[in-house]
């Protein structure tokens, strides 16, 4: 599966189009955050990375207020565990997925800086 805007909206149970641009922005932000945390680029079809993007988009979407009366929330344990897993295992090669419309900012690169140099 390659993440589409419809996949993200279904995951978040969003049925309107009001936040589409914001959601696409969160996808880009999530991919950049994951790359900075792990050193691993997004590859369409990497199921673990895609799930991590979904979790992070959901977290950012649900916690977007700069000030709130309720306690701020840290990144959930599940997301933290996925980030650690991606960092440890490095980049994954996946077969290209046909007939799917990717979310904006999705690039089919599969590089990891400085990892697995001995392979």
N, CA, C and O atoms as a Tinker XYZ file with bonds, in Angstrom:
   476  protein
     1  N      0.849000   -1.175000    0.000000    73     2
     2  CA     0.000000    0.000000    0.000000    64     1     3
     3  C      0.893000    1.236000    0.000000    63     2     4     5
     4  O      1.889000    1.296000    0.721000    81     3
     5  N      0.539000    2.182000   -0.785000    73     3     6
     6  CA     1.180000    3.481000   -0.762000    64     5     7
     7  C      0.161000    4.455000   -0.196000    63     6     8     9
     8  O     -0.981000    4.489000   -0.655000    81     7
     9  N      0.551000    5.238000    0.782000    73     7    10
    10  CA    -0.400000    6.122000    1.453000    64     9    11
    11  C     -1.038000    7.119000    0.499000    63    10    12    13
    12  O     -0.353000    7.775000   -0.285000    81    11
    13  N     -2.339000    7.220000    0.575000    73    11    14
    14  CA    -3.082000    8.227000   -0.167000    64    13    15
    15  C     -3.798000    9.114000    0.833000    63    14    16    17
    16  O     -3.921000    8.763000    2.006000    81    15
    17  N     -4.265000   10.254000    0.374000    73    15    18
    18  CA    -5.026000   11.139000    1.242000    64    17    19
    19  C     -6.267000   10.424000    1.760000    63    18    20    21
    20  O     -6.647000   10.605000    2.917000    81    19
    21  N     -6.898000    9.620000    0.924000    73    19    22
    22  CA    -8.084000    8.861000    1.352000    64    21    23
    23  C     -7.746000    7.863000    2.455000    63    22    24    25
    24  O     -8.544000    7.671000    3.373000    81    23
    25  N     -6.573000    7.221000    2.383000    73    23    26
    26  CA    -6.140000    6.300000    3.447000    64    25    27
    27  C     -6.006000    7.041000    4.776000    63    26    28    29
    28  O     -6.443000    6.563000    5.823000    81    27
    29  N     -5.398000    8.204000    4.704000    73    27    30
    30  CA    -5.180000    8.991000    5.922000    64    29    31
    31  C     -6.507000    9.457000    6.497000    63    30    32    33
    32  O     -6.722000    9.379000    7.707000    81    31
    33  N     -7.398000    9.943000    5.639000    73    31    34
    34  CA    -8.706000   10.400000    6.116000    64    33    35
    35  C     -9.516000    9.242000    6.689000    63    34    36    37
    36  O    -10.230000    9.420000    7.677000    81    35
    37  N     -9.419000    8.077000    6.094000    73    35    38
    38  CA   -10.124000    6.905000    6.631000    64    37    39
    39  C     -9.556000    6.526000    7.990000    63    38    40    41
    40  O    -10.312000    6.204000    8.907000    81    39
    41  N     -8.239000    6.560000    8.132000    73    39    42
    42  CA    -7.587000    6.238000    9.406000    64    41    43
    43  C     -8.036000    7.197000   10.506000    63    42    44    45
    44  O     -8.255000    6.790000   11.647000    81    43
    45  N     -8.170000    8.476000   10.149000    73    43    46
    46  CA    -8.582000    9.497000   11.110000    64    45    47
    47  C    -10.109000    9.629000   11.216000    63    46    48    49
    48  O    -10.615000   10.403000   12.029000    81    47
    49  N    -10.827000    8.873000   10.397000    73    47    50
    50  CA   -12.298000    8.941000   10.354000    64    49    51
    51  C    -12.787000   10.341000    9.999000    63    50    52    53
    52  O    -13.711000   10.866000   10.621000    81    51
    53  N    -12.161000   10.929000    9.001000    73    51    54
    54  CA   -12.536000   12.259000    8.516000    64    53    55
    55  C    -13.311000   12.082000    7.220000    63    54    56    57
    56  O    -12.841000   11.426000    6.291000    81    55
    57  N    -14.497000   12.669000    7.163000    73    55    58
    58  CA   -15.339000   12.528000    5.976000    64    57    59
    59  C    -15.465000   13.827000    5.185000    63    58    60    61
    60  O    -16.091000   13.838000    4.125000    81    59
    61  N    -14.890000   14.913000    5.676000    73    59    62
    62  CA   -14.978000   16.201000    4.981000    64    61    63
    63  C    -13.660000   16.503000    4.279000    63    62    64    65
    64  O    -12.663000   15.809000    4.475000    81    63
    65  N    -13.673000   17.555000    3.454000    73    63    66
    66  CA   -12.474000   17.945000    2.700000    64    65    67
    67  C    -11.821000   19.204000    3.251000    63    66    68    69
    68  O    -10.849000   19.696000    2.678000    81    67
    69  N    -12.337000   19.727000    4.347000    73    67    70
    70  CA   -11.870000   20.999000    4.896000    64    69    71
    71  C    -10.387000   20.962000    5.242000    63    70    72    73
    72  O     -9.679000   21.941000    5.008000    81    71
    73  N     -9.909000   19.863000    5.789000    73    71    74
    74  CA    -8.527000   19.778000    6.269000    64    73    75
    75  C     -7.577000   19.072000    5.306000    63    74    76    77
    76  O     -6.472000   18.703000    5.704000    81    75
    77  N     -7.972000   18.878000    4.065000    73    75    78
    78  CA    -7.131000   18.131000    3.125000    64    77    79
    79  C     -5.730000   18.725000    2.978000    63    78    80    81
    80  O     -4.739000   17.997000    3.035000    81    79
    81  N     -5.645000   20.029000    2.789000    73    79    82
    82  CA    -4.337000   20.673000    2.629000    64    81    83
    83  C     -3.519000   20.529000    3.905000    63    82    84    85
    84  O     -2.317000   20.270000    3.851000    81    83
    85  N     -4.167000   20.694000    5.044000    73    83    86
    86  CA    -3.480000   20.542000    6.333000    64    85    87
    87  C     -2.966000   19.115000    6.503000    63    86    88    89
    88  O     -1.839000   18.912000    6.953000    81    87
    89  N     -3.788000   18.124000    6.145000    73    87    90
    90  CA    -3.370000   16.724000    6.258000    64    89    91
    91  C     -2.171000   16.436000    5.360000    63    90    92    93
    92  O     -1.239000   15.748000    5.777000    81    91
    93  N     -2.183000   16.953000    4.139000    73    91    94
    94  CA    -1.043000   16.754000    3.240000    64    93    95
    95  C      0.217000   17.394000    3.821000    63    94    96    97
    96  O      1.316000   16.856000    3.685000    81    95
    97  N      0.045000   18.544000    4.467000    73    95    98
    98  CA     1.175000   19.192000    5.133000    64    97    99
    99  C      1.701000   18.323000    6.272000    63    98   100   101
   100  O      2.912000   18.197000    6.455000    81    99
   101  N      0.781000   17.720000    7.041000    73    99   102
   102  CA     1.191000   16.853000    8.146000    64   101   103
   103  C      1.922000   15.610000    7.644000    63   102   104   105
   104  O      2.823000   15.109000    8.317000    81   103
   105  N      1.544000   15.112000    6.474000    73   103   106
   106  CA     2.242000   13.962000    5.897000    64   105   107
   107  C      3.694000   14.344000    5.606000    63   106   108   109
   108  O      4.615000   13.601000    5.944000    81   107
   109  N      3.892000   15.499000    4.982000    73   107   110
   110  CA     5.248000   15.960000    4.700000    64   109   111
   111  C      6.055000   16.177000    5.970000    63   110   112   113
   112  O      7.225000   15.803000    6.051000    81   111
   113  N      5.411000   16.789000    6.962000    73   111   114
   114  CA     6.065000   17.016000    8.244000    64   113   115
   115  C      6.425000   15.697000    8.913000    63   114   116   117
   116  O      7.513000   15.556000    9.472000    81   115
   117  N      5.514000   14.733000    8.855000    73   115   118
   118  CA     5.740000   13.425000    9.479000    64   117   119
   119  C      6.896000   12.695000    8.824000    63   118   120   121
   120  O      7.741000   12.123000    9.513000    81   119
   121  N      6.941000   12.711000    7.497000    73   119   122
   122  CA     8.037000   12.046000    6.789000    64   121   123
   123  C      9.377000   12.701000    7.117000    63   122   124   125
   124  O     10.384000   12.018000    7.302000    81   123
   125  N      9.377000   14.037000    7.188000    73   123   126
   126  CA    10.616000   14.749000    7.532000    64   125   127
   127  C     11.035000   14.422000    8.963000    63   126   128   129
   128  O     12.217000   14.197000    9.223000    81   127
   129  N     10.085000   14.393000    9.886000    73   127   130
   130  CA    10.381000   14.081000   11.287000    64   129   131
   131  C     10.952000   12.672000   11.413000    63   130   132   133
   132  O     11.953000   12.460000   12.098000    81   131
   133  N     10.314000   11.714000   10.750000    73   131   134
   134  CA    10.769000   10.324000   10.829000    64   133   135
   135  C     12.174000   10.196000   10.243000    63   134   136   137
   136  O     13.019000    9.502000   10.808000    81   135
   137  N     12.426000   10.856000    9.121000    73   135   138
   138  CA    13.760000   10.805000    8.515000    64   137   139
   139  C     14.800000   11.411000    9.453000    63   138   140   141
   140  O     15.892000   10.866000    9.609000    81   139
   141  N     14.459000   12.546000   10.080000    73   139   142
   142  CA    15.405000   13.181000   10.999000    64   141   143
   143  C     15.659000   12.326000   12.236000    63   142   144   145
   144  O     16.774000   12.310000   12.757000    81   143
   145  N     14.646000   11.620000   12.708000    73   143   146
   146  CA    14.785000   10.772000   13.893000    64   145   147
   147  C     15.525000    9.470000   13.604000    63   146   148   149
   148  O     16.233000    8.946000   14.464000    81   147
   149  N     15.354000    8.948000   12.379000    73   147   150
   150  CA    15.875000    7.614000   12.074000    64   149   151
   151  C     17.002000    7.605000   11.044000    63   150   152   153
   152  O     17.790000    6.660000   10.997000    81   151
   153  N     17.087000    8.646000   10.221000    73   151   154
   154  CA    18.051000    8.663000    9.125000    64   153   155
   155  C     17.582000    7.877000    7.923000    63   154   156   157
   156  O     18.351000    7.675000    6.983000    81   155
   157  N     16.325000    7.422000    7.927000    73   155   158
   158  CA    15.787000    6.582000    6.853000    64   157   159
   159  C     14.774000    7.376000    6.038000    63   158   160   161
   160  O     13.867000    7.996000    6.594000    81   159
   161  N     14.936000    7.354000    4.705000    73   159   162
   162  CA    14.006000    8.014000    3.788000    64   161   163
   163  C     12.729000    7.201000    3.643000    63   162   164   165
   164  O     12.742000    5.981000    3.806000    81   163
   165  N     11.628000    7.877000    3.338000    73   163   166
   166  CA    10.360000    7.207000    3.064000    64   165   167
   167  C     10.449000    6.450000    1.747000    63   166   168   169
   168  O     10.972000    6.964000    0.758000    81   167
   169  N      9.935000    5.225000    1.742000    73   167   170
   170  CA     9.815000    4.424000    0.533000    64   169   171
   171  C      8.373000    3.950000    0.452000    63   170   172   173
   172  O      7.889000    3.264000    1.352000    81   171
   173  N      7.687000    4.315000   -0.626000    73   171   174
   174  CA     6.304000    3.878000   -0.791000    64   173   175
   175  C      6.256000    2.355000   -0.766000    63   174   176   177
   176  O      7.024000    1.695000   -1.465000    81   175
   177  N      5.367000    1.807000    0.027000    73   175   178
   178  CA     5.228000    0.362000    0.135000    64   177   179
   179  C      5.864000   -0.221000    1.385000    63   178   180   181
   180  O      5.637000   -1.390000    1.695000    81   179
   181  N      6.655000    0.560000    2.110000    73   179   182
   182  CA     7.243000    0.113000    3.375000    64   181   183
   183  C      6.146000    0.220000    4.428000    63   182   184   185
   184  O      5.852000    1.310000    4.918000    81   183
   185  N      5.553000   -0.898000    4.768000    73   183   186
   186  CA     4.386000   -0.910000    5.650000    64   185   187
   187  C      4.661000   -0.358000    7.044000    63   186   188   189
   188  O      3.802000    0.312000    7.617000    81   187
   189  N      5.826000   -0.624000    7.592000    73   187   190
   190  CA     6.162000   -0.113000    8.927000    64   189   191
   191  C      6.288000    1.412000    8.879000    63   190   192   193
   192  O      5.750000    2.108000    9.740000    81   191
   193  N      6.989000    1.923000    7.885000    73   191   194
   194  CA     7.164000    3.365000    7.741000    64   193   195
   195  C      5.810000    4.034000    7.507000    63   194   196   197
   196  O      5.520000    5.076000    8.094000    81   195
   197  N      4.979000    3.432000    6.647000    73   195   198
   198  CA     3.657000    4.001000    6.372000    64   197   199
   199  C      2.798000    4.040000    7.635000    63   198   200   201
   200  O      2.082000    5.014000    7.867000    81   199
   201  N      2.865000    2.991000    8.448000    73   199   202
   202  CA     2.098000    2.979000    9.693000    64   201   203
   203  C      2.614000    4.059000   10.640000    63   202   204   205
   204  O      1.835000    4.702000   11.343000    81   203
   205  N      3.921000    4.251000   10.654000    73   203   206
   206  CA     4.515000    5.289000   11.484000    64   205   207
   207  C      4.036000    6.675000   11.024000    63   206   208   209
   208  O      3.731000    7.532000   11.853000    81   207
   209  N      3.971000    6.889000    9.712000    73   207   210
   210  CA     3.449000    8.153000    9.180000    64   209   211
   211  C      1.999000    8.342000    9.623000    63   210   212   213
   212  O      1.625000    9.431000   10.059000    81   211
   213  N      1.177000    7.295000    9.517000    73   211   214
   214  CA    -0.224000    7.393000    9.945000    64   213   215
   215  C     -0.335000    7.764000   11.422000    63   214   216   217
   216  O     -1.101000    8.656000   11.785000    81   215
   217  N      0.430000    7.080000   12.272000    73   215   218
   218  CA     0.400000    7.374000   13.709000    64   217   219
   219  C      0.810000    8.822000   13.983000    63   218   220   221
   220  O      0.175000    9.517000   14.776000    81   219
   221  N      1.874000    9.264000   13.321000    73   219   222
   222  CA     2.371000   10.612000   13.580000    64   221   223
   223  C      1.400000   11.667000   13.048000    63   222   224   225
   224  O      1.162000   12.675000   13.714000    81   223
   225  N      0.843000   11.451000   11.873000    73   223   226
   226  CA    -0.162000   12.382000   11.340000    64   225   227
   227  C     -1.342000   12.471000   12.304000    63   226   228   229
   228  O     -1.821000   13.566000   12.598000    81   227
   229  N     -1.813000   11.329000   12.798000    73   227   230
   230  CA    -2.931000   11.322000   13.743000    64   229   231
   231  C     -2.570000   12.084000   15.014000    63   230   232   233
   232  O     -3.375000   12.862000   15.525000    81   231
   233  N     -1.364000   11.861000   15.523000    73   231   234
   234  CA    -0.923000   12.537000   16.741000    64   233   235
   235  C     -0.866000   14.051000   16.522000    63   234   236   237
   236  O     -1.354000   14.817000   17.352000    81   235
   237  N     -0.275000   14.478000   15.412000    73   235   238
   238  CA    -0.162000   15.906000   15.130000    64   237   239
   239  C     -1.526000   16.536000   14.857000    63   238   240   241
   240  O     -1.779000   17.673000   15.255000    81   239
   241  N     -2.397000   15.802000   14.185000    73   239   242
   242  CA    -3.744000   16.312000   13.882000    64   241   243
   243  C     -4.557000   16.493000   15.164000    63   242   244   245
   244  O     -5.266000   17.487000   15.321000    81   243
   245  N     -4.453000   15.540000   16.067000    73   243   246
   246  CA    -5.226000   15.592000   17.311000    64   245   247
   247  C     -4.636000   16.541000   18.347000    63   246   248   249
   248  O     -5.336000   16.946000   19.274000    81   247
   249  N     -3.373000   16.899000   18.211000    73   247   250
   250  CA    -2.687000   17.751000   19.202000    64   249   251
   251  C     -2.122000   18.987000   18.533000    63   250   252   253
   252  O     -0.943000   19.295000   18.705000    81   251
   253  N     -2.937000   19.700000   17.776000    73   251   254
   254  CA    -2.429000   20.837000   17.008000    64   253   255
   255  C     -2.546000   22.184000   17.699000    63   254   256   257
   256  O     -1.980000   23.163000   17.213000    81   255
   257  N     -3.252000   22.268000   18.800000    73   255   258
   258  CA    -3.381000   23.542000   19.508000    64   257   259
   259  C     -2.080000   23.880000   20.215000    63   258   260   261
   260  O     -1.435000   23.004000   20.793000    81   259
   261  N     -1.689000   25.159000   20.170000    73   259   262
   262  CA    -0.451000   25.555000   20.835000    64   261   263
   263  C     -0.642000   25.664000   22.347000    63   262   264   265
   264  O      0.304000   25.466000   23.110000    81   263
   265  N     -1.852000   25.975000   22.774000    73   263   266
   266  CA    -2.170000   26.073000   24.194000    64   265   267
   267  C     -3.493000   25.349000   24.418000    63   266   268   269
   268  O     -4.442000   25.501000   23.649000    81   267
   269  N     -3.534000   24.563000   25.481000    73   267   270
   270  CA    -4.737000   23.818000   25.776000    64   269   271
   271  C     -4.927000   23.713000   27.281000    63   270   272   273
   272  O     -3.966000   23.822000   28.042000    81   271
   273  N     -6.161000   23.504000   27.707000    73   271   274
   274  CA    -6.434000   23.341000   29.130000    64   273   275
   275  C     -6.079000   21.942000   29.609000    63   274   276   277
   276  O     -5.775000   21.746000   30.786000    81   275
   277  N     -6.116000   20.971000   28.708000    73   275   278
   278  CA    -5.746000   19.615000   29.108000    64   277   279
   279  C     -4.237000   19.429000   28.973000    63   278   280   281
   280  O     -3.559000   20.200000   28.293000    81   279
   281  N     -3.743000   18.421000   29.615000    73   279   282
   282  CA    -2.304000   18.160000   29.605000    64   281   283
   283  C     -1.823000   17.864000   28.190000    63   282   284   285
   284  O     -2.519000   17.220000   27.404000    81   283
   285  N     -0.633000   18.339000   27.881000    73   283   286
   286  CA    -0.053000   18.011000   26.584000    64   285   287
   287  C      0.336000   16.541000   26.591000    63   286   288   289
   288  O      0.619000   15.963000   27.640000    81   287
   289  N      0.346000   15.954000   25.416000    73   287   290
   290  CA     0.652000   14.536000   25.346000    64   289   291
   291  C      1.955000   14.311000   24.612000    63   290   292   293
   292  O      2.243000   14.969000   23.612000    81   291
   293  N      2.732000   13.385000   25.112000    73   291   294
   294  CA     3.955000   12.986000   24.449000    64   293   295
   295  C      3.603000   12.077000   23.286000    63   294   296   297
   296  O      2.462000   11.636000   23.145000    81   295
   297  N      4.594000   11.804000   22.461000    73   295   298
   298  CA     4.389000   10.854000   21.376000    64   297   299
   299  C      4.049000    9.507000   22.000000    63   298   300   301
   300  O      4.752000    9.046000   22.899000    81   299
   301  N      2.985000    8.876000   21.534000    73   299   302
   302  CA     2.588000    7.579000   22.112000    64   301   303
   303  C      3.685000    6.523000   21.993000    63   302   304   305
   304  O      4.517000    6.572000   21.087000    81   303
   305  N      3.673000    5.575000   22.916000    73   303   306
   306  CA     4.678000    4.516000   22.953000    64   305   307
   307  C      4.751000    3.766000   21.622000    63   306   308   309
   308  O      5.844000    3.455000   21.149000    81   307
   309  N      3.604000    3.477000   21.020000    73   307   310
   310  CA     3.592000    2.729000   19.757000    64   309   311
   311  C      4.381000    3.463000   18.682000    63   310   312   313
   312  O      5.146000    2.846000   17.941000    81   311
   313  N      4.200000    4.767000   18.593000    73   311   314
   314  CA     4.930000    5.558000   17.608000    64   313   315
   315  C      6.423000    5.555000   17.927000    63   314   316   317
   316  O      7.253000    5.420000   17.028000    81   315
   317  N      6.755000    5.701000   19.185000    73   315   318
   318  CA     8.154000    5.669000   19.602000    64   317   319
   319  C      8.791000    4.318000   19.261000    63   318   320   321
   320  O      9.936000    4.266000   18.813000    81   319
   321  N      8.057000    3.239000   19.471000    73   319   322
   322  CA     8.570000    1.901000   19.153000    64   321   323
   323  C      8.795000    1.752000   17.651000    63   322   324   325
   324  O      9.797000    1.168000   17.237000    81   323
   325  N      7.885000    2.267000   16.833000    73   323   326
   326  CA     8.058000    2.199000   15.377000    64   325   327
   327  C      9.275000    3.003000   14.937000    63   326   328   329
   328  O     10.032000    2.557000   14.075000    81   327
   329  N      9.471000    4.183000   15.521000    73   327   330
   330  CA    10.641000    4.991000   15.181000    64   329   331
   331  C     11.935000    4.238000   15.499000    63   330   332   333
   332  O     12.866000    4.230000   14.693000    81   331
   333  N     11.990000    3.610000   16.669000    73   331   334
   334  CA    13.186000    2.839000   17.043000    64   333   335
   335  C     13.403000    1.685000   16.066000    63   334   336   337
   336  O     14.534000    1.410000   15.666000    81   335
   337  N     12.315000    1.012000   15.683000    73   335   338
   338  CA    12.420000   -0.118000   14.768000    64   337   339
   339  C     12.962000    0.324000   13.412000    63   338   340   341
   340  O     13.858000   -0.314000   12.860000    81   339
   341  N     12.420000    1.410000   12.879000    73   339   342
   342  CA    12.878000    1.913000   11.580000    64   341   343
   343  C     14.351000    2.297000   11.657000    63   342   344   345
   344  O     15.115000    2.015000   10.734000    81   343
   345  N     14.749000    2.931000   12.741000    73   343   346
   346  CA    16.146000    3.351000   12.903000    64   345   347
   347  C     17.074000    2.148000   12.953000    63   346   348   349
   348  O     18.142000    2.162000   12.341000    81   347
   349  N     16.677000    1.113000   13.673000    73   347   350
   350  CA    17.516000   -0.073000   13.828000    64   349   351
   351  C     17.608000   -0.880000   12.535000    63   350   352   353
   352  O     18.695000   -1.291000   12.129000    81   351
   353  N     16.477000   -1.101000   11.902000    73   351   354
   354  CA    16.479000   -1.965000   10.717000    64   353   355
   355  C     16.939000   -1.266000    9.459000    63   354   356   357
   356  O     17.358000   -1.934000    8.514000    81   355
   357  N     16.878000    0.077000    9.407000    73   355   358
   358  CA    17.329000    0.818000    8.242000    64   357   359
   359  C     16.317000    0.797000    7.117000    63   358   360   361
   360  O     15.147000    0.471000    7.318000    81   359
   361  N     16.782000    1.147000    5.932000    73   359   362
   362  CA    15.908000    1.228000    4.755000    64   361   363
   363  C     15.500000   -0.164000    4.298000    63   362   364   365
   364  O     16.226000   -1.140000    4.489000    81   363
   365  N     14.338000   -0.231000    3.699000    73   363   366
   366  CA    13.804000   -1.491000    3.194000    64   365   367
   367  C     13.500000   -1.327000    1.714000    63   366   368   369
   368  O     12.937000   -0.318000    1.290000    81   367
   369  N     13.878000   -2.328000    0.937000    73   367   370
   370  CA    13.512000   -2.309000   -0.478000    64   369   371
   371  C     12.155000   -2.953000   -0.624000    63   370   372   373
   372  O     11.918000   -4.049000   -0.116000    81   371
   373  N     11.256000   -2.266000   -1.327000    73   371   374
   374  CA     9.919000   -2.814000   -1.565000    64   373   375
   375  C      9.621000   -2.748000   -3.051000    63   374   376   377
   376  O     10.146000   -1.899000   -3.770000    81   375
   377  N      8.774000   -3.653000   -3.493000    73   375   378
   378  CA     8.371000   -3.663000   -4.892000    64   377   379
   379  C      7.474000   -2.462000   -5.155000    63   378   380   381
   380  O      6.669000   -2.099000   -4.297000    81   379
   381  N      7.596000   -1.832000   -6.334000    73   379   382
   382  CA     6.734000   -0.691000   -6.642000    64   381   383
   383  C      5.263000   -1.113000   -6.667000    63   382   384   385
   384  O      4.924000   -2.220000   -7.085000    81   383
   385  N      4.416000   -0.215000   -6.218000    73   383   386
   386  CA     2.976000   -0.466000   -6.183000    64   385   387
   387  C      2.348000    0.257000   -7.363000    63   386   388   389
   388  O      2.581000    1.450000   -7.559000    81   387
   389  N      1.553000   -0.458000   -8.149000    73   387   390
   390  CA     0.931000    0.139000   -9.320000    64   389   391
   391  C     -0.485000    0.586000   -9.012000    63   390   392   393
   392  O     -1.121000    0.085000   -8.084000    81   391
   393  N     -0.974000    1.537000   -9.804000    73   391   394
   394  CA    -2.365000    1.996000   -9.774000    64   393   395
   395  C     -2.790000    2.594000   -8.448000    63   394   396   397
   396  O     -3.941000    2.420000   -8.045000    81   395
   397  N     -1.912000    3.284000   -7.763000    73   395   398
   398  CA    -2.277000    3.988000   -6.534000    64   397   399
   399  C     -1.853000    5.433000   -6.658000    63   398   400   401
   400  O     -0.794000    5.727000   -7.212000    81   399
   401  N     -2.669000    6.340000   -6.147000    73   399   402
   402  CA    -2.366000    7.751000   -6.174000    64   401   403
   403  C     -1.659000    8.124000   -4.888000    63   402   404   405
   404  O     -2.251000    8.018000   -3.813000    81   403
   405  N     -0.402000    8.561000   -4.964000    73   403   406
   406  CA     0.340000    8.881000   -3.740000    64   405   407
   407  C     -0.084000   10.218000   -3.149000    63   406   408   409
   408  O     -0.643000   11.072000   -3.838000    81   407
   409  N      0.189000   10.381000   -1.876000    73   407   410
   410  CA    -0.028000   11.645000   -1.186000    64   409   411
   411  C      1.064000   12.600000   -1.637000    63   410   412   413
   412  O      2.158000   12.167000   -1.998000    81   411
   413  N      0.779000   13.882000   -1.620000    73   411   414
   414  CA     1.784000   14.879000   -1.987000    64   413   415
   415  C      3.052000   14.673000   -1.161000    63   414   416   417
   416  O      2.998000   14.206000   -0.024000    81   415
   417  N      4.181000   15.026000   -1.744000    73   415   418
   418  CA     5.500000   14.925000   -1.103000    64   417   419
   419  C      6.016000   13.499000   -1.020000    63   418   420   421
   420  O      7.039000   13.269000   -0.376000    81   419
   421  N      5.355000   12.535000   -1.641000    73   419   422
   422  CA     5.813000   11.152000   -1.557000    64   421   423
   423  C      6.853000   10.919000   -2.637000    63   422   424   425
   424  O      6.573000   11.103000   -3.822000    81   423
   425  N      8.036000   10.522000   -2.242000    73   423   426
   426  CA     9.095000   10.264000   -3.198000    64   425   427
   427  C      9.566000    8.833000   -3.061000    63   426   428   429
   428  O      9.698000    8.331000   -1.945000    81   427
   429  N      9.819000    8.170000   -4.168000    73   427   430
   430  CA    10.215000    6.761000   -4.120000    64   429   431
   431  C     11.707000    6.560000   -3.919000    63   430   432   433
   432  O     12.307000    5.718000   -4.588000    81   431
   433  N     12.318000    7.311000   -3.015000    73   431   434
   434  CA    13.736000    7.109000   -2.745000    64   433   435
   435  C     13.903000    6.092000   -1.642000    63   434   436   437
   436  O     13.007000    5.890000   -0.822000    81   435
   437  N     15.043000    5.463000   -1.630000    73   435   438
   438  CA    15.259000    4.447000   -0.607000    64   437   439
   439  C     16.696000    4.473000   -0.139000    63   438   440   441
   440  O     17.395000    3.461000   -0.175000    81   439
   441  N     17.134000    5.649000    0.304000    73   439   442
   442  CA    18.496000    5.764000    0.786000    64   441   443
   443  C     18.500000    5.984000    2.279000    63   442   444   445
   444  O     17.538000    6.483000    2.864000    81   443
   445  N     19.592000    5.604000    2.868000    73   443   446
   446  CA    19.793000    5.852000    4.303000    64   445   447
   447  C     21.217000    6.346000    4.428000    63   446   448   449
   448  O     22.164000    5.675000    4.019000    81   447
   449  N     21.351000    7.519000    4.991000    73   447   450
   450  CA    22.683000    8.101000    5.120000    64   449   451
   451  C     23.513000    7.327000    6.121000    63   450   452   453
   452  O     23.134000    7.182000    7.283000    81   451
   453  N     24.649000    6.832000    5.660000    73   451   454
   454  CA    25.606000    6.215000    6.548000    64   453   455
   455  C     25.263000    4.831000    7.050000    63   454   456   457
   456  O     26.016000    4.285000    7.856000    81   455
   457  N     24.171000    4.236000    6.619000    73   455   458
   458  CA    23.796000    2.929000    7.139000    64   457   459
   459  C     24.156000    1.830000    6.153000    63   458   460   461
   460  O     24.125000    2.025000    4.938000    81   459
   461  N     24.491000    0.701000    6.688000    73   459   462
   462  CA    24.771000   -0.491000    5.895000    64   461   463
   463  C     25.848000   -0.246000    4.847000    63   462   464   465
   464  O     25.743000   -0.756000    3.732000    81   463
   465  N     26.878000    0.519000    5.179000    73   463   466
   466  CA    27.957000    0.792000    4.237000    64   465   467
   467  C     28.769000   -0.451000    3.921000    63   466   468   469
   468  O     29.437000   -0.518000    2.889000    81   467
   469  N     28.709000   -1.444000    4.818000    73   467   470
   470  CA    29.513000   -2.644000    4.599000    64   469   471
   471  C     28.828000   -3.678000    3.743000    63   470   472   473
   472  O     29.394000   -4.746000    3.509000    81   471
   473  N     27.607000   -3.396000    3.257000    73   471   474
   474  CA    26.906000   -4.388000    2.425000    64   473   475
   475  C     27.239000   -4.209000    0.974000    63   474   476
   476  O     26.741000   -4.954000    0.130000    81   475
